[in-house]
Each structure stands twice: as structure tokens, then as C-alpha cells.
Amino acid sequence: MNEKLEQELQHREAQLKLQEEKTKAIQERLDLSDQKLDQFSKMPEMEEELKQRLQALTQVPNKLYLTVNKSLDLIGSYIFIIVQNSTGD
């Protein structure tokens, strides 16, 4: 009788351990799902930030073009002044 009770106890302990492992696995999946849900909820904010960054990046070539043109204009003006001064002597 005692041996039968010990076997029953071992069986129930094994079942309990298995149930605890299943519960732990489910909790881990739930935690991961919560993290993903949190990330998805932030997506509109991230999308807006990315749009702003993209807009800023598309303006860079235009600003660079304007800066280069101004620099070329200045160089052209200096060359004109130098040529005028050298021919005027």
C-alpha cells in the first residue's frame, strides 16, 4: 500500500512539474506577445519619424546644390575681379 502511494505521489509530482513547464512556456509566449504588441503600437510614431527623416534627407541634395552654386558664383566673381584688376594695370 505504501509503495502504491509513493508511486502515485511520484506520478503526481511528475504531472505537476510538466504542468509548471507548460505554464512557464505559455508565460514566455505571452511576454513575447506583449513585447510585439508594444512594438506594433509604436509603429505609427516610428513611421512618422521615418517620414520626417526621409523628408530631411531629400532636402540635403537641394541644399548642397544651392551651396555649390553660391560657391561657384563667388569664385566666378573673384575671377572676374582679378581679371579686371590685371587688365586694368
DRENZA-840160 format. One record per residue (C-alpha): x, y, z; residue in three letters; residue number from 1. Coordinates in nm, 4 decimals, always signed. Each point is the difference from the previous one (the first is absolute). Layout:
N
<xx X&yy Y&zz Z&rest ala&nr NUM>
...
***
This chain:
89
<xx +0.0000&yy +0.0000&zz +0.0000&rest met&nr 1>
<xx +0.2801&yy +0.2382&zz +0.0926&rest asn&nr 2>
<xx +0.1798&yy -0.0728&zz -0.3268&rest glu&nr 3>
<xx -0.3157&yy +0.0704&zz -0.1966&rest lys&nr 4>
<xx -0.0376&yy +0.3375&zz +0.1756&rest leu&nr 5>
<xx +0.3621&yy +0.0868&zz -0.0766&rest glu&nr 6>
<xx -0.0508&yy -0.0840&zz -0.3667&rest gln&nr 7>
<xx -0.3147&yy +0.2115&zz -0.0069&rest glu&nr 8>
<xx +0.1895&yy +0.2856&zz +0.1658&rest leu&nr 9>
<xx +0.2862&yy -0.0266&zz -0.2521&rest gln&nr 10>
<xx -0.2496&yy -0.0076&zz -0.2838&rest his&nr 11>
<xx -0.1768&yy +0.3107&zz +0.1283&rest arg&nr 12>
<xx +0.3304&yy +0.1802&zz +0.0589&rest glu&nr 13>
<xx +0.1019&yy -0.0805&zz -0.3581&rest ala&nr 14>
<xx -0.3351&yy +0.1306&zz -0.1244&rest gln&nr 15>
<xx +0.0393&yy +0.3121&zz +0.2110&rest leu&nr 16>
<xx +0.3505&yy +0.0598&zz -0.1371&rest lys&nr 17>
<xx -0.1247&yy -0.0467&zz -0.3556&rest leu&nr 18>
<xx -0.2880&yy +0.2407&zz +0.0660&rest gln&nr 19>
<xx +0.2428&yy +0.2567&zz +0.1450&rest glu&nr 20>
<xx +0.2201&yy -0.0286&zz -0.3112&rest glu&nr 21>
<xx -0.3021&yy +0.0476&zz -0.2247&rest lys&nr 22>
<xx -0.1102&yy +0.2999&zz +0.2062&rest thr&nr 23>
<xx +0.3502&yy +0.1495&zz -0.0231&rest lys&nr 24>
<xx +0.0057&yy -0.0484&zz -0.3789&rest ala&nr 25>
<xx -0.3423&yy +0.1627&zz -0.0336&rest ile&nr 26>
<xx +0.1119&yy +0.2918&zz +0.2191&rest gln&nr 27>
<xx +0.3102&yy +0.0496&zz -0.2158&rest glu&nr 28>
<xx -0.2149&yy +0.0039&zz -0.3142&rest arg&nr 29>
<xx -0.2364&yy +0.2456&zz +0.1660&rest leu&nr 30>
<xx +0.2920&yy +0.2258&zz +0.0938&rest asp&nr 31>
<xx +0.1328&yy -0.0135&zz -0.3558&rest leu&nr 32>
<xx -0.3462&yy +0.0791&zz -0.1348&rest ser&nr 33>
<xx -0.0230&yy +0.2985&zz +0.2354&rest asp&nr 34>
<xx +0.3366&yy +0.1269&zz -0.1250&rest gln&nr 35>
<xx -0.1086&yy -0.0354&zz -0.3629&rest lys&nr 36>
<xx -0.3294&yy +0.1731&zz +0.0728&rest leu&nr 37>
<xx +0.1901&yy +0.2848&zz +0.1641&rest asp&nr 38>
<xx +0.2250&yy +0.0298&zz -0.3052&rest gln&nr 39>
<xx -0.2972&yy -0.0001&zz -0.2364&rest phe&nr 40>
<xx -0.1707&yy +0.2694&zz +0.2029&rest ser&nr 41>
<xx +0.3061&yy +0.2224&zz -0.0481&rest lys&nr 42>
<xx +0.0107&yy -0.0541&zz -0.3768&rest met&nr 43>
<xx -0.2032&yy +0.3111&zz -0.0928&rest pro&nr 44>
<xx +0.2433&yy +0.2148&zz +0.2001&rest glu&nr 45>
<xx +0.2958&yy -0.1715&zz -0.1629&rest met&nr 46>
<xx -0.1562&yy +0.0394&zz -0.3436&rest glu&nr 47>
<xx -0.0467&yy +0.3730&zz +0.0567&rest glu&nr 48>
<xx +0.3593&yy +0.0366&zz +0.1177&rest glu&nr 49>
<xx +0.1262&yy -0.1902&zz -0.3044&rest leu&nr 50>
<xx -0.2070&yy +0.2207&zz -0.2307&rest lys&nr 51>
<xx +0.1521&yy +0.3100&zz +0.1588&rest gln&nr 52>
<xx +0.3515&yy -0.1400&zz -0.0362&rest arg&nr 53>
<xx -0.0636&yy -0.0918&zz -0.3615&rest leu&nr 54>
<xx -0.1329&yy +0.3472&zz -0.0713&rest gln&nr 55>
<xx +0.3111&yy +0.1535&zz +0.1592&rest ala&nr 56>
<xx +0.2249&yy -0.2274&zz -0.2041&rest leu&nr 57>
<xx -0.1748&yy +0.0897&zz -0.3250&rest thr&nr 58>
<xx +0.0671&yy +0.3663&zz +0.0746&rest gln&nr 59>
<xx +0.3747&yy -0.0572&zz +0.0451&rest val&nr 60>
<xx +0.0852&yy -0.0287&zz -0.3726&rest pro&nr 61>
<xx -0.1991&yy +0.3161&zz -0.0729&rest asn&nr 62>
<xx +0.1787&yy +0.1926&zz +0.2759&rest lys&nr 63>
<xx +0.3347&yy -0.1367&zz -0.1182&rest leu&nr 64>
<xx -0.0788&yy +0.1072&zz -0.3569&rest tyr&nr 65>
<xx -0.0831&yy +0.3530&zz +0.1167&rest leu&nr 66>
<xx +0.3188&yy +0.0182&zz +0.2088&rest thr&nr 67>
<xx +0.2159&yy -0.1169&zz -0.2910&rest val&nr 68>
<xx -0.1647&yy +0.2500&zz -0.2330&rest asn&nr 69>
<xx +0.0601&yy +0.2851&zz +0.2464&rest lys&nr 70>
<xx +0.3626&yy -0.1075&zz +0.0367&rest ser&nr 71>
<xx +0.0435&yy -0.0129&zz -0.3774&rest leu&nr 72>
<xx -0.1578&yy +0.3439&zz -0.0306&rest asp&nr 73>
<xx +0.2447&yy +0.1374&zz +0.2569&rest leu&nr 74>
<xx +0.2958&yy -0.1608&zz -0.1752&rest ile&nr 75>
<xx -0.1214&yy +0.1400&zz -0.3304&rest gly&nr 76>
<xx -0.0297&yy +0.3454&zz +0.1558&rest ser&nr 77>
<xx +0.3534&yy -0.0205&zz +0.1429&rest tyr&nr 78>
<xx +0.1396&yy -0.1119&zz -0.3365&rest ile&nr 79>
<xx -0.1808&yy +0.2877&zz -0.1712&rest phe&nr 80>
<xx +0.1439&yy +0.2477&zz +0.2503&rest ile&nr 81>
<xx +0.3501&yy -0.1446&zz -0.0391&rest ile&nr 82>
<xx -0.0237&yy +0.0113&zz -0.3801&rest val&nr 83>
<xx -0.1314&yy +0.3578&zz +0.0106&rest gln&nr 84>
<xx +0.2801&yy +0.1072&zz +0.2339&rest asn&nr 85>
<xx +0.2684&yy -0.1723&zz -0.2030&rest ser&nr 86>
<xx -0.1157&yy +0.1538&zz -0.3310&rest thr&nr 87>
<xx -0.0533&yy +0.3386&zz +0.1522&rest gly&nr 88>
<xx +0.3631&yy +0.0449&zz +0.0989&rest asp&nr 89>
***
